[in-house]
Each structure stands twice: as C-alpha cells, then as structure tokens.
C-alpha cells in the first residue's frame, strides 16, 4: 500500500523484491516500474538498478536505452553509489552507453571513489 501511495522507500524495497524475486514476468515488470518511480524520486539504489534495467532491457516493457541507462547511473553515482561510479568509469574508458571514449570523465569519476584501506 505504501508503494502504491508513492513512498520512495516502499517503492525501492518492494520494487527490488518484485523485480529480483518475483514469481513471474508480470511481477518482475511491476517491480521495475516501482524501481523507476523510486529512482525518479532520488533513491540511489533504485537509480543504479534502473541503469542496469535500461542497459540490458527487460522483457517487452523496458527496451534497452543507453541514454536512460547513463542518466540513471550518473544520478546514482552523483550520490556516491560505488557500483554506478565504477560502471561510468568503464563506460567512459570503453565508449559504452552511447558515449564516446572520454578519459577525463573516467578520471573524474575515479576521483569520486573512496580510497580503500591498504591491506597489511
């Protein structure tokens, strides 16, 4: 009920559950619809997942769309989502997601990754 009433958190959680654990295609599509609504409301985990959904496409409902994929990855990366940042680095290094190779942009996103502790 909370997801149907627009709660960002409920849309994100329920969307993840339906899309990744739904029993049939219709549930998975409904989950992605909820995820897209959560992403559009600023939920960074949902933004990353919608980047993936639009990168690969899902069934007949979500066609692959490099521009939308990049948009959602960039939105998540802008909030510090590490997997989204890594995907944008790769996309800029290889010229994927509808963009040209851009080493400066790849480096800019690399700077956004937190330093990892060194192993001793």
C-alpha positions in Angstrom: 0.0 0.0 0.0 2.8 2.4 0.8 4.5 1.8 -2.6 1.2 2.4 -4.3 0.9 5.7 -2.4 4.3 6.9 -3.6 6.6 6.2 -0.6 10.1 6.3 -2.0 11.4 3.7 0.5 8.5 1.4 -0.1 8.8 1.7 -3.9 12.5 0.9 -3.7 12.2 -2.1 -1.3 9.1 -3.6 -2.8 10.4 -2.9 -6.3 13.6 -4.8 -5.5 11.7 -7.7 -4.1 9.3 -8.0 -7.0 11.9 -7.5 -9.7 14.6 -9.8 -8.4 12.4 -12.4 -6.6 9.0 -12.1 -8.3 7.5 -15.4 -9.3 6.6 -14.4 -12.9 7.4 -11.9 -15.6 4.5 -9.6 -14.7 5.7 -9.3 -11.1 9.2 -8.6 -12.3 7.9 -5.9 -14.6 5.8 -4.3 -11.8 9.0 -4.4 -9.6 10.9 -2.5 -12.3 8.1 0.0 -12.6 8.3 0.6 -8.8 12.1 0.9 -9.0 11.8 3.5 -11.8 9.4 5.5 -9.6 11.8 5.3 -6.7 14.7 6.2 -8.9 12.9 9.3 -10.2 12.2 10.3 -6.6 16.0 10.1 -5.9 16.6 6.7 -4.4 20.2 5.9 -5.4 19.9 2.1 -5.2 16.9 2.2 -7.5 18.7 4.6 -9.8 21.6 2.1 -10.1 19.2 -0.8 -10.8 17.3 1.3 -13.4 20.7 1.9 -15.1 21.1 -1.8 -15.3 17.5 -2.4 -16.5 17.8 0.2 -19.3 21.3 -1.1 -20.2 20.1 -4.6 -20.8 16.4 -4.1 -21.3 13.8 -6.3 -19.7 11.1 -8.2 -21.5 8.9 -6.1 -23.8 8.3 -3.3 -21.3 11.8 -1.9 -20.8 13.7 -1.6 -24.1 17.4 -1.2 -23.9 18.1 2.6 -23.9 21.7 3.8 -23.5 20.7 7.4 -22.8 18.4 6.4 -20.0 20.9 3.9 -18.6 23.6 6.6 -18.5 21.1 9.0 -16.9 20.3 6.6 -14.0 23.9 5.5 -13.5 25.0 9.2 -13.3 22.3 10.0 -10.9 23.3 7.2 -8.6 27.0 7.9 -9.0 26.4 11.5 -8.1 25.1 10.3 -4.8 28.2 8.1 -4.2 26.9 4.7 -5.4 30.2 2.8 -5.9 28.9 0.3 -8.5 27.4 3.1 -10.5 30.7 5.1 -10.3 32.6 2.0 -11.5 30.2 1.5 -14.4 30.6 5.1 -15.5 34.4 4.8 -15.3 34.2 1.7 -17.5 31.7 3.3 -19.9 33.9 6.4 -20.4 37.0 4.3 -20.8 35.4 2.0 -23.5 32.9 4.3 -25.1 29.8 2.4 -23.9 26.3 3.5 -23.0 26.0 5.7 -26.1 29.0 7.9 -25.2 32.4 8.4 -26.8 35.6 7.4 -25.0 36.4 10.2 -22.5 39.5 9.6 -20.4 39.0 12.9 -18.5 35.4 11.9 -17.5 36.7 8.4 -16.5 39.3 10.1 -14.3 36.8 12.5 -12.8 34.6 9.5 -11.8 37.7 7.7 -10.5 38.3 10.6 -8.1 34.8 10.1 -6.7 35.6 6.6 -5.5 36.6 6.5 -1.8 40.1 5.4 -1.0 40.2 1.8 0.0 42.3 0.8 3.1 45.5 -0.8 2.3 46.0 -4.5 3.2 48.7 -5.1 5.8 
